[in-house]
Amino acid sequence: NNNNDNENSENLPPKEEYLSEFELSLFNELNALRSNPPAYAEKLKKRIDCYKDDLTYTPPGEDFCIQTKEGVSSLNDAIQVLENTSPVSPFTAYYGLSKSVSDLVKANGKEGIVSDVSSDGTTPKERLGRYGKWKGNVLELLSFGPRSNIAEDVCIQWLVDDGNANKRQRKLLLDDAFKAIGVSGGTHTDMEYMVCVAASHNYFDGMNDSSDGNVPIVNQDDTPKKNKLERTSDNKNIIRSEPIEAEVDMDKIKLTKIKNQLTLTTVKVADGKQITSNNSWGLPFPVSSDKVTASFDHESRRVIIIIDSYKNQNSDNSGDQVIRSFEVNNDSSCNDNRSKVDISQKPDSFHFTINPCSCPIKVAVHLLEGKTVQFRSVYLEEVKQGNTTTSKTITLNQSITLPIAVTSDHFSFTNNQNGGMTVIVAKAIDISDDSQVEIPINF
């Protein structure tokens, strides 16, 4: 399937023109899997020895390890499934689907976000209907990490589907009903590399038909949209309302929050009748009302809503939520080339401290299933070989399971005097998601 097989494909470029060398290799890797699952199982068997103590996985040729949830048992399960699976039809690559996932990779890779919701708040459903029309079901697969630029590693990661009880990713790759895919890969500021694949039952490039559960193509001009988030360099989010009409009673403008939804209410009088209008924004992340401020910009006549929260990352379908990413500079006086997480407990909170070591560290704090705090640390280590100095990247994960369930709102962060960071997880917070809260607007 070298070209897209629908009536709109004749003027669209072949996939070799819009997919990078890596993206093409991943596309071919996925089709090699689908064409002969039992043969592909042999690739997985070569990874069995990479598990050193059941749960610890060391990728081939690497000196860093990854702490898995299920260990080698999930790999063995994937091997058994492949050996008993018949071939399915190959995927067809589509320009529109590839463009939509490329938008996600470019936006979130630059911002260091681990999510299927774009940095501007665009949901997958909005994005996947941007350049064409999908039919049936549509799903996305994501991969992050220093080896997410290796097609075989990405494919095996999705097949093993570590930690996901329903093995949704594995099932999608082997499901004959999914025939259309879009592929994109690129760099990621925190995780090095990012990959996104969208798969649907069928797809039509370039069509703007909102039937069958799809949404119309999104306007691509640079004008700020009332339903989009703007991300600032200091990790804040901004929403700009549509301009407020001159007839609106300024004393009756009201901004309220219920759960993750913000609603701006305006009232005006026209032809002797009072007209009330509501504009609502569904936030793609949890936030408490004290993190939301609003002001009226008299020049543009817009209400500017600022969401001041580092807890603005998103949870994927497997319950993996990124709370915050940060960097810890190296300490030249330190002899240790790795930093461990020091844990202490206070009456009202848990404290996790990451101290500097001899090389710089990029740390992403994750919350898994609401109870496990995971620190994913990427070390940039300089290695001297004779007169040559090279840089090597090491990735280590450390997980701590809490005795209570928490949300992103339980987290706070404190910079330490030695350059390290302390992550504080409160045991209880005073927040009600179900009550309506009015956010004051500064005029």
Contacts in CASP RR format, 6 or more apart in sequence:
PFRMAT RR
TARGET T0000
AUTHOR 0000-0000-0000
METHOD contacts of the structure
MODEL  1
NNNNDNENSENLPPKEEYLSEFELSLFNELNALRSNPPAYAEKLKKRIDC
YKDDLTYTPPGEDFCIQTKEGVSSLNDAIQVLENTSPVSPFTAYYGLSKS
VSDLVKANGKEGIVSDVSSDGTTPKERLGRYGKWKGNVLELLSFGPRSNI
AEDVCIQWLVDDGNANKRQRKLLLDDAFKAIGVSGGTHTDMEYMVCVAAS
HNYFDGMNDSSDGNVPIVNQDDTPKKNKLERTSDNKNIIRSEPIEAEVDM
DKIKLTKIKNQLTLTTVKVADGKQITSNNSWGLPFPVSSDKVTASFDHES
RRVIIIIDSYKNQNSDNSGDQVIRSFEVNNDSSCNDNRSKVDISQKPDSF
HFTINPCSCPIKVAVHLLEGKTVQFRSVYLEEVKQGNTTTSKTITLNQSI
TLPIAVTSDHFSFTNNQNGGMTVIVAKAIDISDDSQVEIPINF
1 90 0 8 1.000
1 91 0 8 1.000
1 92 0 8 1.000
1 93 0 8 1.000
2 14 0 8 1.000
2 15 0 8 1.000
3 9 0 8 1.000
3 14 0 8 1.000
4 12 0 8 1.000
4 92 0 8 1.000
4 93 0 8 1.000
4 94 0 8 1.000
4 95 0 8 1.000
4 203 0 8 1.000
4 205 0 8 1.000
5 92 0 8 1.000
6 203 0 8 1.000
6 204 0 8 1.000
6 205 0 8 1.000
7 204 0 8 1.000
8 204 0 8 1.000
8 205 0 8 1.000
8 206 0 8 1.000
8 207 0 8 1.000
9 205 0 8 1.000
12 95 0 8 1.000
12 205 0 8 1.000
13 95 0 8 1.000
15 24 0 8 1.000
15 27 0 8 1.000
15 93 0 8 1.000
15 95 0 8 1.000
15 98 0 8 1.000
16 24 0 8 1.000
18 95 0 8 1.000
18 98 0 8 1.000
18 99 0 8 1.000
19 27 0 8 1.000
19 93 0 8 1.000
19 98 0 8 1.000
19 183 0 8 1.000
20 185 0 8 1.000
22 149 0 8 1.000
22 151 0 8 1.000
22 185 0 8 1.000
22 186 0 8 1.000
23 98 0 8 1.000
23 183 0 8 1.000
23 184 0 8 1.000
23 185 0 8 1.000
25 151 0 8 1.000
26 151 0 8 1.000
26 154 0 8 1.000
26 155 0 8 1.000
26 183 0 8 1.000
26 185 0 8 1.000
26 195 0 8 1.000
26 197 0 8 1.000
27 91 0 8 1.000
27 93 0 8 1.000
27 181 0 8 1.000
27 183 0 8 1.000
28 151 0 8 1.000
29 151 0 8 1.000
29 152 0 8 1.000
29 154 0 8 1.000
29 155 0 8 1.000
30 91 0 8 1.000
30 155 0 8 1.000
30 173 0 8 1.000
30 181 0 8 1.000
30 197 0 8 1.000
31 90 0 8 1.000
31 91 0 8 1.000
32 40 0 8 1.000
33 40 0 8 1.000
33 82 0 8 1.000
33 155 0 8 1.000
33 159 0 8 1.000
33 173 0 8 1.000
33 174 0 8 1.000
34 87 0 8 1.000
34 88 0 8 1.000
34 89 0 8 1.000
34 90 0 8 1.000
34 91 0 8 1.000
34 173 0 8 1.000
34 174 0 8 1.000
35 87 0 8 1.000
35 90 0 8 1.000
36 87 0 8 1.000
37 81 0 8 1.000
37 82 0 8 1.000
37 83 0 8 1.000
37 85 0 8 1.000
37 86 0 8 1.000
37 87 0 8 1.000
37 174 0 8 1.000
38 82 0 8 1.000
38 83 0 8 1.000
38 84 0 8 1.000
38 85 0 8 1.000
40 82 0 8 1.000
41 78 0 8 1.000
41 79 0 8 1.000
41 82 0 8 1.000
41 83 0 8 1.000
43 152 0 8 1.000
43 156 0 8 1.000
44 75 0 8 1.000
44 78 0 8 1.000
44 79 0 8 1.000
44 82 0 8 1.000
44 156 0 8 1.000
44 159 0 8 1.000
44 160 0 8 1.000
45 79 0 8 1.000
46 60 0 8 1.000
47 60 0 8 1.000
47 75 0 8 1.000
47 156 0 8 1.000
48 72 0 8 1.000
48 75 0 8 1.000
48 76 0 8 1.000
50 57 0 8 1.000
50 58 0 8 1.000
50 59 0 8 1.000
50 60 0 8 1.000
51 57 0 8 1.000
51 68 0 8 1.000
51 71 0 8 1.000
51 72 0 8 1.000
51 75 0 8 1.000
52 58 0 8 1.000
52 65 0 8 1.000
54 71 0 8 1.000
54 72 0 8 1.000
54 73 0 8 1.000
55 67 0 8 1.000
55 68 0 8 1.000
55 69 0 8 1.000
55 70 0 8 1.000
55 71 0 8 1.000
56 65 0 8 1.000
56 66 0 8 1.000
56 67 0 8 1.000
56 68 0 8 1.000
57 65 0 8 1.000
57 66 0 8 1.000
57 67 0 8 1.000
57 68 0 8 1.000
57 71 0 8 1.000
58 64 0 8 1.000
58 65 0 8 1.000
58 66 0 8 1.000
59 66 0 8 1.000
59 147 0 8 1.000
59 153 0 8 1.000
62 147 0 8 1.000
63 394 0 8 1.000
64 146 0 8 1.000
64 393 0 8 1.000
64 394 0 8 1.000
64 395 0 8 1.000
64 396 0 8 1.000
65 396 0 8 1.000
66 395 0 8 1.000
66 397 0 8 1.000
67 397 0 8 1.000
67 398 0 8 1.000
67 399 0 8 1.000
68 74 0 8 1.000
68 162 0 8 1.000
68 163 0 8 1.000
69 162 0 8 1.000
69 163 0 8 1.000
70 162 0 8 1.000
70 163 0 8 1.000
71 162 0 8 1.000
74 160 0 8 1.000
74 161 0 8 1.000
74 162 0 8 1.000
74 163 0 8 1.000
75 160 0 8 1.000
78 159 0 8 1.000
78 160 0 8 1.000
78 161 0 8 1.000
78 170 0 8 1.000
81 170 0 8 1.000
81 174 0 8 1.000
82 159 0 8 1.000
85 174 0 8 1.000
88 174 0 8 1.000
88 175 0 8 1.000
88 176 0 8 1.000
89 176 0 8 1.000
89 179 0 8 1.000
91 178 0 8 1.000
91 179 0 8 1.000
91 180 0 8 1.000
91 181 0 8 1.000
91 199 0 8 1.000
92 179 0 8 1.000
92 180 0 8 1.000
92 181 0 8 1.000
93 181 0 8 1.000
93 182 0 8 1.000
93 183 0 8 1.000
94 180 0 8 1.000
94 181 0 8 1.000
94 182 0 8 1.000
94 203 0 8 1.000
94 205 0 8 1.000
95 131 0 8 1.000
95 205 0 8 1.000
96 130 0 8 1.000
96 131 0 8 1.000
96 132 0 8 1.000
96 182 0 8 1.000
96 203 0 8 1.000
96 205 0 8 1.000
96 206 0 8 1.000
97 128 0 8 1.000
97 131 0 8 1.000
97 134 0 8 1.000
97 180 0 8 1.000
97 181 0 8 1.000
97 182 0 8 1.000
97 198 0 8 1.000
97 200 0 8 1.000
97 203 0 8 1.000
98 182 0 8 1.000
98 183 0 8 1.000
98 184 0 8 1.000
99 130 0 8 1.000
99 131 0 8 1.000
100 127 0 8 1.000
100 128 0 8 1.000
100 129 0 8 1.000
100 130 0 8 1.000
100 131 0 8 1.000
100 182 0 8 1.000
100 198 0 8 1.000
101 127 0 8 1.000
101 140 0 8 1.000
101 182 0 8 1.000
101 183 0 8 1.000
101 184 0 8 1.000
101 196 0 8 1.000
101 197 0 8 1.000
101 198 0 8 1.000
102 184 0 8 1.000
102 185 0 8 1.000
103 118 0 8 1.000
103 122 0 8 1.000
103 127 0 8 1.000
103 130 0 8 1.000
104 116 0 8 1.000
104 118 0 8 1.000
104 127 0 8 1.000
104 184 0 8 1.000
104 196 0 8 1.000
105 184 0 8 1.000
105 185 0 8 1.000
105 186 0 8 1.000
105 194 0 8 1.000
105 195 0 8 1.000
105 196 0 8 1.000
106 186 0 8 1.000
107 113 0 8 1.000
107 118 0 8 1.000
107 119 0 8 1.000
107 120 0 8 1.000
108 114 0 8 1.000
108 115 0 8 1.000
108 118 0 8 1.000
108 119 0 8 1.000
108 188 0 8 1.000
108 194 0 8 1.000
109 186 0 8 1.000
109 187 0 8 1.000
109 188 0 8 1.000
109 189 0 8 1.000
109 194 0 8 1.000
110 119 0 8 1.000
110 189 0 8 1.000
111 119 0 8 1.000
111 189 0 8 1.000
111 231 0 8 1.000
112 188 0 8 1.000
112 189 0 8 1.000
112 190 0 8 1.000
112 191 0 8 1.000
112 325 0 8 1.000
113 119 0 8 1.000
113 313 0 8 1.000
113 314 0 8 1.000
113 322 0 8 1.000
114 142 0 8 1.000
114 144 0 8 1.000
114 190 0 8 1.000
114 191 0 8 1.000
114 313 0 8 1.000
114 314 0 8 1.000
114 316 0 8 1.000
114 320 0 8 1.000
114 322 0 8 1.000
114 364 0 8 1.000
114 366 0 8 1.000
115 284 0 8 1.000
115 313 0 8 1.000
115 314 0 8 1.000
115 315 0 8 1.000
115 316 0 8 1.000
115 322 0 8 1.000
116 124 0 8 1.000
116 140 0 8 1.000
116 142 0 8 1.000
116 196 0 8 1.000
116 314 0 8 1.000
116 316 0 8 1.000
117 123 0 8 1.000
117 124 0 8 1.000
117 284 0 8 1.000
117 285 0 8 1.000
117 314 0 8 1.000
118 127 0 8 1.000
119 229 0 8 1.000
119 231 0 8 1.000
120 228 0 8 1.000
120 229 0 8 1.000
120 230 0 8 1.000
120 231 0 8 1.000
121 228 0 8 1.000
121 229 0 8 1.000
121 284 0 8 1.000
122 218 0 8 1.000
122 228 0 8 1.000
123 284 0 8 1.000
124 140 0 8 1.000
124 198 0 8 1.000
125 214 0 8 1.000
125 215 0 8 1.000
126 215 0 8 1.000
126 218 0 8 1.000
127 218 0 8 1.000
128 134 0 8 1.000
128 138 0 8 1.000
128 140 0 8 1.000
128 198 0 8 1.000
128 200 0 8 1.000
129 214 0 8 1.000
129 215 0 8 1.000
129 216 0 8 1.000
129 217 0 8 1.000
129 218 0 8 1.000
130 217 0 8 1.000
130 218 0 8 1.000
130 220 0 8 1.000
131 205 0 8 1.000
131 206 0 8 1.000
131 217 0 8 1.000
132 203 0 8 1.000
132 204 0 8 1.000
132 205 0 8 1.000
132 206 0 8 1.000
132 207 0 8 1.000
132 208 0 8 1.000
132 217 0 8 1.000
133 203 0 8 1.000
133 204 0 8 1.000
133 206 0 8 1.000
133 207 0 8 1.000
133 208 0 8 1.000
133 209 0 8 1.000
133 212 0 8 1.000
133 214 0 8 1.000
134 180 0 8 1.000
134 200 0 8 1.000
134 201 0 8 1.000
134 202 0 8 1.000
134 203 0 8 1.000
134 204 0 8 1.000
134 212 0 8 1.000
134 214 0 8 1.000
135 200 0 8 1.000
135 201 0 8 1.000
135 202 0 8 1.000
135 203 0 8 1.000
135 204 0 8 1.000
135 212 0 8 1.000
136 200 0 8 1.000
136 201 0 8 1.000
136 202 0 8 1.000
136 212 0 8 1.000
137 177 0 8 1.000
137 178 0 8 1.000
137 200 0 8 1.000
137 201 0 8 1.000
138 198 0 8 1.000
138 199 0 8 1.000
138 200 0 8 1.000
138 201 0 8 1.000
139 168 0 8 1.000
139 172 0 8 1.000
139 178 0 8 1.000
139 198 0 8 1.000
139 199 0 8 1.000
139 200 0 8 1.000
140 196 0 8 1.000
140 197 0 8 1.000
140 198 0 8 1.000
140 199 0 8 1.000
141 158 0 8 1.000
141 169 0 8 1.000
141 172 0 8 1.000
141 173 0 8 1.000
141 195 0 8 1.000
141 196 0 8 1.000
141 197 0 8 1.000
141 199 0 8 1.000
142 194 0 8 1.000
142 195 0 8 1.000
142 196 0 8 1.000
142 316 0 8 1.000
143 154 0 8 1.000
143 157 0 8 1.000
143 158 0 8 1.000
143 193 0 8 1.000
143 194 0 8 1.000
143 195 0 8 1.000
143 196 0 8 1.000
144 188 0 8 1.000
144 191 0 8 1.000
144 193 0 8 1.000
144 194 0 8 1.000
144 195 0 8 1.000
145 188 0 8 1.000
145 191 0 8 1.000
145 192 0 8 1.000
145 193 0 8 1.000
145 194 0 8 1.000
145 395 0 8 1.000
146 191 0 8 1.000
146 192 0 8 1.000
146 193 0 8 1.000
146 378 0 8 1.000
146 393 0 8 1.000
146 395 0 8 1.000
147 153 0 8 1.000
147 154 0 8 1.000
147 193 0 8 1.000
148 154 0 8 1.000
148 185 0 8 1.000
148 188 0 8 1.000
148 191 0 8 1.000
148 192 0 8 1.000
148 193 0 8 1.000
148 194 0 8 1.000
148 195 0 8 1.000
149 185 0 8 1.000
149 186 0 8 1.000
149 192 0 8 1.000
149 193 0 8 1.000
149 195 0 8 1.000
154 195 0 8 1.000
155 173 0 8 1.000
158 169 0 8 1.000
158 170 0 8 1.000
158 172 0 8 1.000
158 173 0 8 1.000
159 169 0 8 1.000
159 170 0 8 1.000
159 173 0 8 1.000
160 170 0 8 1.000
161 167 0 8 1.000
161 168 0 8 1.000
161 169 0 8 1.000
161 170 0 8 1.000
163 318 0 8 1.000
164 318 0 8 1.000
168 317 0 8 1.000
172 178 0 8 1.000
172 199 0 8 1.000
177 201 0 8 1.000
178 199 0 8 1.000
178 200 0 8 1.000
178 201 0 8 1.000
179 200 0 8 1.000
179 201 0 8 1.000
179 202 0 8 1.000
180 199 0 8 1.000
180 200 0 8 1.000
180 201 0 8 1.000
180 202 0 8 1.000
180 203 0 8 1.000
181 197 0 8 1.000
181 198 0 8 1.000
181 199 0 8 1.000
181 200 0 8 1.000
182 197 0 8 1.000
182 198 0 8 1.000
182 199 0 8 1.000
183 195 0 8 1.000
183 196 0 8 1.000
183 197 0 8 1.000
184 195 0 8 1.000
184 196 0 8 1.000
184 197 0 8 1.000
185 193 0 8 1.000
185 194 0 8 1.000
185 195 0 8 1.000
185 196 0 8 1.000
186 193 0 8 1.000
186 194 0 8 1.000
186 195 0 8 1.000
187 193 0 8 1.000
187 194 0 8 1.000
188 194 0 8 1.000
190 325 0 8 1.000
190 362 0 8 1.000
190 364 0 8 1.000
190 378 0 8 1.000
191 364 0 8 1.000
191 376 0 8 1.000
191 378 0 8 1.000
192 378 0 8 1.000
192 393 0 8 1.000
206 217 0 8 1.000
208 216 0 8 1.000
208 217 0 8 1.000
210 216 0 8 1.000
219 225 0 8 1.000
224 230 0 8 1.000
224 240 0 8 1.000
226 239 0 8 1.000
226 240 0 8 1.000
226 241 0 8 1.000
226 242 0 8 1.000
226 279 0 8 1.000
226 281 0 8 1.000
227 281 0 8 1.000
228 239 0 8 1.000
229 237 0 8 1.000
229 238 0 8 1.000
229 239 0 8 1.000
229 283 0 8 1.000
229 284 0 8 1.000
229 307 0 8 1.000
230 237 0 8 1.000
230 238 0 8 1.000
230 239 0 8 1.000
230 240 0 8 1.000
231 237 0 8 1.000
231 238 0 8 1.000
232 238 0 8 1.000
235 309 0 8 1.000
235 310 0 8 1.000
235 312 0 8 1.000
236 306 0 8 1.000
236 307 0 8 1.000
236 308 0 8 1.000
236 309 0 8 1.000
237 306 0 8 1.000
237 307 0 8 1.000
237 309 0 8 1.000
237 312 0 8 1.000
238 304 0 8 1.000
238 305 0 8 1.000
238 306 0 8 1.000
238 307 0 8 1.000
239 262 0 8 1.000
239 281 0 8 1.000
239 304 0 8 1.000
239 305 0 8 1.000
239 307 0 8 1.000
240 300 0 8 1.000
240 302 0 8 1.000
240 303 0 8 1.000
240 304 0 8 1.000
240 305 0 8 1.000
241 264 0 8 1.000
241 279 0 8 1.000
241 302 0 8 1.000
241 303 0 8 1.000
241 304 0 8 1.000
241 305 0 8 1.000
242 279 0 8 1.000
242 302 0 8 1.000
243 300 0 8 1.000
243 301 0 8 1.000
243 302 0 8 1.000
244 250 0 8 1.000
244 253 0 8 1.000
244 266 0 8 1.000
244 296 0 8 1.000
244 301 0 8 1.000
244 302 0 8 1.000
244 303 0 8 1.000
245 266 0 8 1.000
245 268 0 8 1.000
246 301 0 8 1.000
247 268 0 8 1.000
247 269 0 8 1.000
247 270 0 8 1.000
248 266 0 8 1.000
248 267 0 8 1.000
248 268 0 8 1.000
249 266 0 8 1.000
249 267 0 8 1.000
249 268 0 8 1.000
249 269 0 8 1.000
250 296 0 8 1.000
250 443 0 8 1.000
252 265 0 8 1.000
252 266 0 8 1.000
252 267 0 8 1.000
253 264 0 8 1.000
253 265 0 8 1.000
253 266 0 8 1.000
253 267 0 8 1.000
253 296 0 8 1.000
253 303 0 8 1.000
253 441 0 8 1.000
254 264 0 8 1.000
254 265 0 8 1.000
254 438 0 8 1.000
254 441 0 8 1.000
255 262 0 8 1.000
255 263 0 8 1.000
255 264 0 8 1.000
255 265 0 8 1.000
255 294 0 8 1.000
255 303 0 8 1.000
255 305 0 8 1.000
255 438 0 8 1.000
255 439 0 8 1.000
255 440 0 8 1.000
255 441 0 8 1.000
256 262 0 8 1.000
256 263 0 8 1.000
256 265 0 8 1.000
256 436 0 8 1.000
256 437 0 8 1.000
256 438 0 8 1.000
256 439 0 8 1.000
257 263 0 8 1.000
257 289 0 8 1.000
257 292 0 8 1.000
257 436 0 8 1.000
257 437 0 8 1.000
257 438 0 8 1.000
257 439 0 8 1.000
258 433 0 8 1.000
258 434 0 8 1.000
258 435 0 8 1.000
258 436 0 8 1.000
258 437 0 8 1.000
259 433 0 8 1.000
259 434 0 8 1.000
260 282 0 8 1.000
260 283 0 8 1.000
260 284 0 8 1.000
260 285 0 8 1.000
260 286 0 8 1.000
260 287 0 8 1.000
260 433 0 8 1.000
261 280 0 8 1.000
261 281 0 8 1.000
261 282 0 8 1.000
261 283 0 8 1.000
262 280 0 8 1.000
262 281 0 8 1.000
262 282 0 8 1.000
262 283 0 8 1.000
262 292 0 8 1.000
262 305 0 8 1.000
262 439 0 8 1.000
263 278 0 8 1.000
263 279 0 8 1.000
263 280 0 8 1.000
263 281 0 8 1.000
264 278 0 8 1.000
264 279 0 8 1.000
264 280 0 8 1.000
264 303 0 8 1.000
265 276 0 8 1.000
265 277 0 8 1.000
265 278 0 8 1.000
266 276 0 8 1.000
266 277 0 8 1.000
266 279 0 8 1.000
267 274 0 8 1.000
267 275 0 8 1.000
267 276 0 8 1.000
267 277 0 8 1.000
268 274 0 8 1.000
268 275 0 8 1.000
268 277 0 8 1.000
269 275 0 8 1.000
281 305 0 8 1.000
283 307 0 8 1.000
284 314 0 8 1.000
285 309 0 8 1.000
285 311 0 8 1.000
285 312 0 8 1.000
285 313 0 8 1.000
285 314 0 8 1.000
285 408 0 8 1.000
286 311 0 8 1.000
286 407 0 8 1.000
286 408 0 8 1.000
286 409 0 8 1.000
286 433 0 8 1.000
287 307 0 8 1.000
287 309 0 8 1.000
287 311 0 8 1.000
287 312 0 8 1.000
287 409 0 8 1.000
288 409 0 8 1.000
288 429 0 8 1.000
288 431 0 8 1.000
289 431 0 8 1.000
289 437 0 8 1.000
289 439 0 8 1.000
291 307 0 8 1.000
291 308 0 8 1.000
291 309 0 8 1.000
291 311 0 8 1.000
292 305 0 8 1.000
292 306 0 8 1.000
292 307 0 8 1.000
292 308 0 8 1.000
292 439 0 8 1.000
293 305 0 8 1.000
293 306 0 8 1.000
293 308 0 8 1.000
293 439 0 8 1.000
293 442 0 8 1.000
294 303 0 8 1.000
294 304 0 8 1.000
294 305 0 8 1.000
294 306 0 8 1.000
294 439 0 8 1.000
294 440 0 8 1.000
294 441 0 8 1.000
294 442 0 8 1.000
295 303 0 8 1.000
295 304 0 8 1.000
295 306 0 8 1.000
295 441 0 8 1.000
295 442 0 8 1.000
295 443 0 8 1.000
296 302 0 8 1.000
296 303 0 8 1.000
296 304 0 8 1.000
296 441 0 8 1.000
296 442 0 8 1.000
296 443 0 8 1.000
297 303 0 8 1.000
297 304 0 8 1.000
303 441 0 8 1.000
305 439 0 8 1.000
310 323 0 8 1.000
310 324 0 8 1.000
310 413 0 8 1.000
311 323 0 8 1.000
311 324 0 8 1.000
311 408 0 8 1.000
311 409 0 8 1.000
311 411 0 8 1.000
313 321 0 8 1.000
313 322 0 8 1.000
313 323 0 8 1.000
313 324 0 8 1.000
313 408 0 8 1.000
314 321 0 8 1.000
314 322 0 8 1.000
315 321 0 8 1.000
315 367 0 8 1.000
319 368 0 8 1.000
319 369 0 8 1.000
319 370 0 8 1.000
320 366 0 8 1.000
320 367 0 8 1.000
320 368 0 8 1.000
321 366 0 8 1.000
321 367 0 8 1.000
321 368 0 8 1.000
321 370 0 8 1.000
321 408 0 8 1.000
322 364 0 8 1.000
322 365 0 8 1.000
322 366 0 8 1.000
323 365 0 8 1.000
323 366 0 8 1.000
323 367 0 8 1.000
323 408 0 8 1.000
323 411 0 8 1.000
324 364 0 8 1.000
324 365 0 8 1.000
324 411 0 8 1.000
324 413 0 8 1.000
325 362 0 8 1.000
325 363 0 8 1.000
325 364 0 8 1.000
325 365 0 8 1.000
326 362 0 8 1.000
326 363 0 8 1.000
326 365 0 8 1.000
326 413 0 8 1.000
326 421 0 8 1.000
327 360 0 8 1.000
327 361 0 8 1.000
327 362 0 8 1.000
327 363 0 8 1.000
328 339 0 8 1.000
328 354 0 8 1.000
328 355 0 8 1.000
328 356 0 8 1.000
328 360 0 8 1.000
328 361 0 8 1.000
328 363 0 8 1.000
328 419 0 8 1.000
328 420 0 8 1.000
328 421 0 8 1.000
329 356 0 8 1.000
329 360 0 8 1.000
329 419 0 8 1.000
330 356 0 8 1.000
330 357 0 8 1.000
330 358 0 8 1.000
330 359 0 8 1.000
330 360 0 8 1.000
330 361 0 8 1.000
331 356 0 8 1.000
331 357 0 8 1.000
331 358 0 8 1.000
331 418 0 8 1.000
331 419 0 8 1.000
332 358 0 8 1.000
334 356 0 8 1.000
334 357 0 8 1.000
334 358 0 8 1.000
335 358 0 8 1.000
336 357 0 8 1.000
336 358 0 8 1.000
337 357 0 8 1.000
337 358 0 8 1.000
337 359 0 8 1.000
337 379 0 8 1.000
337 381 0 8 1.000
338 357 0 8 1.000
338 379 0 8 1.000
338 396 0 8 1.000
339 354 0 8 1.000
339 355 0 8 1.000
339 356 0 8 1.000
339 357 0 8 1.000
339 361 0 8 1.000
339 377 0 8 1.000
340 398 0 8 1.000
341 352 0 8 1.000
341 353 0 8 1.000
341 354 0 8 1.000
341 375 0 8 1.000
341 398 0 8 1.000
341 400 0 8 1.000
342 352 0 8 1.000
342 353 0 8 1.000
342 354 0 8 1.000
342 355 0 8 1.000
343 350 0 8 1.000
343 351 0 8 1.000
343 352 0 8 1.000
343 353 0 8 1.000
343 400 0 8 1.000
344 350 0 8 1.000
344 351 0 8 1.000
344 353 0 8 1.000
345 351 0 8 1.000
348 426 0 8 1.000
348 427 0 8 1.000
348 428 0 8 1.000
349 424 0 8 1.000
349 425 0 8 1.000
349 426 0 8 1.000
349 427 0 8 1.000
350 402 0 8 1.000
350 424 0 8 1.000
350 425 0 8 1.000
350 427 0 8 1.000
351 422 0 8 1.000
351 423 0 8 1.000
351 424 0 8 1.000
351 425 0 8 1.000
352 373 0 8 1.000
352 375 0 8 1.000
352 400 0 8 1.000
352 422 0 8 1.000
352 423 0 8 1.000
352 424 0 8 1.000
352 425 0 8 1.000
353 416 0 8 1.000
353 420 0 8 1.000
353 421 0 8 1.000
353 422 0 8 1.000
353 423 0 8 1.000
354 361 0 8 1.000
354 363 0 8 1.000
354 375 0 8 1.000
354 377 0 8 1.000
354 420 0 8 1.000
354 421 0 8 1.000
354 422 0 8 1.000
354 423 0 8 1.000
355 416 0 8 1.000
355 418 0 8 1.000
355 419 0 8 1.000
355 420 0 8 1.000
356 418 0 8 1.000
356 419 0 8 1.000
356 420 0 8 1.000
357 379 0 8 1.000
359 379 0 8 1.000
359 380 0 8 1.000
359 381 0 8 1.000
359 382 0 8 1.000
360 379 0 8 1.000
360 380 0 8 1.000
361 377 0 8 1.000
361 378 0 8 1.000
361 379 0 8 1.000
362 377 0 8 1.000
362 378 0 8 1.000
362 380 0 8 1.000
363 375 0 8 1.000
363 376 0 8 1.000
363 377 0 8 1.000
363 378 0 8 1.000
363 421 0 8 1.000
364 375 0 8 1.000
364 376 0 8 1.000
365 373 0 8 1.000
365 374 0 8 1.000
365 375 0 8 1.000
365 376 0 8 1.000
365 411 0 8 1.000
365 423 0 8 1.000
366 373 0 8 1.000
366 374 0 8 1.000
366 375 0 8 1.000
366 376 0 8 1.000
367 373 0 8 1.000
367 374 0 8 1.000
367 406 0 8 1.000
367 407 0 8 1.000
367 408 0 8 1.000
367 411 0 8 1.000
368 374 0 8 1.000
368 399 0 8 1.000
370 405 0 8 1.000
370 406 0 8 1.000
370 407 0 8 1.000
371 401 0 8 1.000
371 402 0 8 1.000
371 404 0 8 1.000
371 405 0 8 1.000
371 406 0 8 1.000
372 399 0 8 1.000
372 400 0 8 1.000
372 401 0 8 1.000
372 402 0 8 1.000
373 399 0 8 1.000
373 400 0 8 1.000
373 401 0 8 1.000
373 402 0 8 1.000
373 423 0 8 1.000
373 425 0 8 1.000
374 397 0 8 1.000
374 398 0 8 1.000
374 399 0 8 1.000
374 400 0 8 1.000
375 397 0 8 1.000
375 398 0 8 1.000
375 399 0 8 1.000
376 395 0 8 1.000
376 396 0 8 1.000
376 397 0 8 1.000
377 395 0 8 1.000
377 396 0 8 1.000
377 397 0 8 1.000
377 398 0 8 1.000
378 393 0 8 1.000
378 394 0 8 1.000
378 395 0 8 1.000
379 393 0 8 1.000
379 394 0 8 1.000
379 395 0 8 1.000
379 396 0 8 1.000
380 391 0 8 1.000
380 392 0 8 1.000
380 393 0 8 1.000
381 391 0 8 1.000
381 392 0 8 1.000
381 393 0 8 1.000
381 394 0 8 1.000
382 389 0 8 1.000
382 390 0 8 1.000
382 391 0 8 1.000
382 392 0 8 1.000
383 389 0 8 1.000
383 390 0 8 1.000
383 391 0 8 1.000
383 392 0 8 1.000
402 425 0 8 1.000
404 427 0 8 1.000
406 425 0 8 1.000
406 426 0 8 1.000
407 429 0 8 1.000
409 429 0 8 1.000
409 431 0 8 1.000
410 425 0 8 1.000
410 426 0 8 1.000
410 427 0 8 1.000
410 429 0 8 1.000
411 423 0 8 1.000
411 424 0 8 1.000
411 425 0 8 1.000
411 426 0 8 1.000
412 423 0 8 1.000
412 424 0 8 1.000
412 426 0 8 1.000
413 421 0 8 1.000
413 422 0 8 1.000
413 423 0 8 1.000
413 424 0 8 1.000
414 421 0 8 1.000
414 422 0 8 1.000
414 424 0 8 1.000
415 421 0 8 1.000
416 422 0 8 1.000
END
